[in-house]
């Protein structure tokens, strides 16, 4: 399914990860129409504690997410929430006239249920599953990379050991002659160490 992501903000590198989340949502939710995702800046409004974080427009099937002063993970969580609304739209849940003015989730029982669904499925069964799945795959990739590195190290060590063994067999062993006095002192020292020092 074609993915239309537009970034009208100063945030960089959000499009690729949002595309991953979108593809996962499409697999999980099975919506049959493409959605557009737009990242917007709010400017001065972003510091208002009750400024919107995102919205879904069913008539254009557009998800708008505001990014100023937000952690990327929180932005992606908003995308997941709005993708649930898109799936609801594809199922015909927005076919009747709706009012999304302030307080709509308290006035309209149908919209209240839709919001509950978007919060629950958006945060838990979509975003969290996607995040955990992504972490597990990254962990597996890292583990396999580490295993490959270990195997390479072992191969190098084996090669070095074989090389040493080959060198030993290739060269005749020359015994160093140690003066008798030195030999006696070394052996005496080693014998005493073994007898009196327990390891």
N, C-alpha and C positions, 0 to 999 in steps of 0.2 A: 504494500500500500504506500502511495506517495506521501512523503512527509514534508510539510510546509512549515518551517521554523524561521521566524524573523526576529532579529535582535535589534531593537531600537534603543538599547541602553549602552552604557559604558562597560558593562560586565563582559569579560572575555571568556572564551572556552566553555560556555554553558550549552551551546547548541549540540555538540556531539553527545554529551551525556544525556541531554534531554531527548535526543533521538533514540538512544538506547532504552530509556524509560518508556517512550512512546511505543517502540516495537514490542517490548514486554507487555505493555497494557493491551495492545492489539491482540497478541496471542492469548492473554488471559481473559479479556472481556469480549473479544470477538465482534467489536463494532464494525459495521459494514460501510461506513462513510468516513472519509479522511477528515481530520480536524486540523486547523491551523493553530500553531502556538506562537504567541507574540510576547516577547520580553520588553517591558516598558520601564522607563524611569519616571518617578513621580516628582522629582525635584524637591521643592520646599515642603510639599505635602507629606513626604516620607517620614518626617519627624513626628507627625501627628499619630498618637498612639492608636487611634481608631481609623486610620486611613486604610483603604482596602488593600489586600494582598494579592487578589486575583479575582477573575470572574469568567463566566462562560456565557457566550451569546449564542443561543440555539438557532437563531435565524441565519447567522453566518457560519455557525459551527466553529467559532473562534474562541480559543482560550487565551486570555490576557493575564500575564503574571507580572507584578511589579517587583523590581529587584533591589531598589536602593536600600542600603543599610541592612541587608539581610544575608544570613549565611547561605551558601549555595545549597546545602542539604535542605534547608527550610524552603527555599525556592522550588526545589524539585518535589518536595512534599505538596506544595500548592499545585504544581502541575498534575500530580497524581490525583488530587482531590477533584480538579476540574476535568480530568479525563473520565472520572466516574460520571460526571454530569454529561459528558459527551456520549458515553455509553447509554445513559438514561435517555438522551435525546434520540439516539438511533433506535431505541426500543419503543419510541412513541410517547414517552412520559411528559414531553413538553408540547404535545399537540393541542392541549386546551389552553385558553388564554391564561397567562400568569402575570402576577404583580410582584416585582422584586424590589419594591421600594422599602425603606427602613421598616423593620419589624415583620417582614413577610414570613419569616420562619416561626413566628408566634401566632400569626393570624391564619395562615393557610396550612391545614393539616397535611395536605398532599405535599406541599413544598417542605414542610418540616420533616416528613419521612424521607424525602429526597436528600435533604441536607444530612440527616442521620446516616443514610446509606453512603453518601460521599465521604463523610468523616470516617466512618468505620472501614469501609472497603478501601478508600483512598489511602488511609494511613497504615492499616494493618495488612489487609490481604493483597494490596497492590504495592505500595511503596516499600513496606518492610520486607515483603517476599523478594522484591526486585533487589533491594539493597543487600539482603543476606545472601541471595543467589550470586550476586556480583562479587561480594567479599569471598565467598567460598570458591568461586572459579579463580579469582585472583590468587587465593591461598594455594589452590591446587597447582596453578601455573608456577608460583614461586617455589613450591615443594619440588615440582618436576625439574625446574631449573637448578635448584640446589642439588638434587639427586644426580643430574647430568654433570654438574661441576665435581661432585664427589667421585663419580665414575672416572672422569678425566684425570683427577688427581691420583686415583688408585692405579690407572693405566701407566701414568708417568712414573709412579713409585715402583711398579713391577718392572718397567723398562730399565730403571736405574739399578734395581737389585740384580736383574739378569746381566746387565752390563758389568757390574762389579764382579759377579760370579765368573763371567767369561774372562775378565781380566785376571782373576785369581788363578784360573786353570791355565791360562795362556802363559803366564810367567812362572818360572820355577821359584819355589819358595826358598828364600834365603834366610836361614836362621841367624839371628844376631848373636854373636858370642858375647856373653856377659861374664865379666871377671867373677871368679869363685866367691870372693869376699862379698861382692854386691848381691850375687844370687843368694847366698846364705842369709844376709841381712834382710833382703826382701821377703824371703820365705819365712824367716823367723818373725818378722813384723806381721805378716799376714796371718800366721798361725796364732799369734797372741791376740790379734784383733778378733778373730773368730771365737777364741776361747772366752775372752772377757767382755766382749760387747755383743749383747743380744739384740737383734733387730726384729 
